[in-house]
Amino acid sequence: MRQTHEWHEQDEVAGERRYFHARKFGKTWEIKTTLKSAPDWDHPDPVPLDILEALRAQLENKYTRRRVPWAHLVAVDRLVAAAGGVAKHGEESQFHV
């Protein structure tokens, strides 16, 4: 099942809006980003920790509204932990419904 998540933030360095697009297909996540003025999308490899944490925040918001499954949150949490961040969700969590 393919699922996409999009969000944007103000990029302080570039001084303009940066758009993010994350897509889950199977067990893999594809993340790309672009500036408002740029015509092409960039595929960061490896994905920086701050982008993964922003994706996790987006999924947490969607999970509270029952729009994404718990497994997606756990999968992104593993990516955050692998990138050097702190995992917030595990297989067994008190927030899991």
C-alpha positions as CSV (number, residue, x, y, z in Angstrom):
1,M,0.0,0.0,0.0
2,R,1.4,3.3,-1.0
3,Q,1.0,6.3,1.3
4,T,2.4,9.8,0.9
5,H,2.9,12.6,3.4
6,E,3.7,16.2,2.4
7,W,4.5,19.2,4.5
8,H,6.5,22.5,4.3
9,E,8.6,24.6,6.5
10,Q,10.3,28.0,6.3
11,D,14.0,27.4,5.4
12,E,16.0,30.0,7.3
13,V,19.2,29.5,5.3
14,A,17.6,29.9,1.9
15,G,15.0,32.4,3.1
16,E,12.1,30.7,1.4
17,R,9.7,27.8,1.9
18,R,11.0,24.2,1.6
19,Y,8.6,21.4,0.6
20,F,9.0,17.8,1.8
21,H,7.4,14.7,0.3
22,A,7.7,11.3,2.0
23,R,6.3,8.2,0.4
24,K,6.1,4.7,1.9
25,F,5.9,1.8,-0.6
26,G,6.1,-1.6,0.9
27,K,8.7,-1.4,3.7
28,T,10.8,1.4,2.2
29,W,10.5,5.2,2.6
30,E,11.4,7.6,-0.1
31,I,11.9,11.2,1.0
32,K,12.5,14.1,-1.2
33,T,12.7,17.9,-0.8
34,T,12.7,21.1,-2.8
35,L,12.7,24.8,-2.4
36,K,9.8,26.8,-3.7
37,S,11.9,28.4,-6.4
38,A,13.7,25.1,-7.4
39,P,12.1,23.1,-10.3
40,D,13.6,19.7,-9.3
41,W,13.3,17.5,-6.2
42,D,16.4,16.4,-4.2
43,H,16.7,13.0,-2.7
44,P,18.9,13.3,0.4
45,D,21.0,10.2,1.0
46,P,21.3,9.7,3.9
47,V,18.3,11.5,5.1
48,P,19.2,14.1,7.8
49,L,17.9,13.5,11.3
50,D,15.9,16.8,11.3
51,I,13.9,15.7,8.3
52,L,13.2,12.3,9.8
53,E,12.1,13.9,13.1
54,A,9.8,16.3,11.1
55,L,8.3,13.2,9.3
56,R,7.8,11.5,12.7
57,A,5.9,14.6,14.0
58,Q,3.7,14.6,10.9
59,L,2.9,11.0,11.4
60,E,2.2,11.5,15.1
61,N,-0.3,14.2,14.2
62,K,-2.0,11.9,11.6
63,Y,-2.0,8.9,14.0
64,T,-4.0,10.8,16.6
65,R,-6.6,11.4,14.0
66,R,-6.4,7.7,12.9
67,R,-5.1,8.5,9.4
68,V,-2.0,6.3,9.6
69,P,-1.3,2.9,11.2
70,W,0.9,2.5,14.2
71,A,3.3,0.5,12.2
72,H,4.3,3.6,10.1
73,L,5.2,5.5,13.3
74,V,7.3,2.6,14.5
75,A,9.1,2.3,11.1
76,V,10.0,6.0,11.0
77,D,11.0,5.8,14.7
78,R,13.5,3.1,13.7
79,L,14.9,5.3,11.0
80,V,15.3,8.2,13.5
81,A,17.1,5.8,15.9
82,A,19.4,4.6,13.1
83,A,20.2,8.2,12.2
84,G,21.4,8.9,15.7
85,G,18.2,10.3,17.2
86,V,16.1,9.1,20.2
87,A,13.3,6.6,19.5
88,K,10.0,7.7,21.1
89,H,7.8,4.7,20.1
90,G,8.4,1.1,20.4
91,E,6.5,-2.0,19.5
92,E,4.7,-1.9,22.9
93,S,3.7,1.6,23.8
94,Q,1.1,3.0,26.1
95,F,-0.3,5.2,23.2
96,H,-0.9,2.3,20.9
97,V,-4.6,1.8,20.4
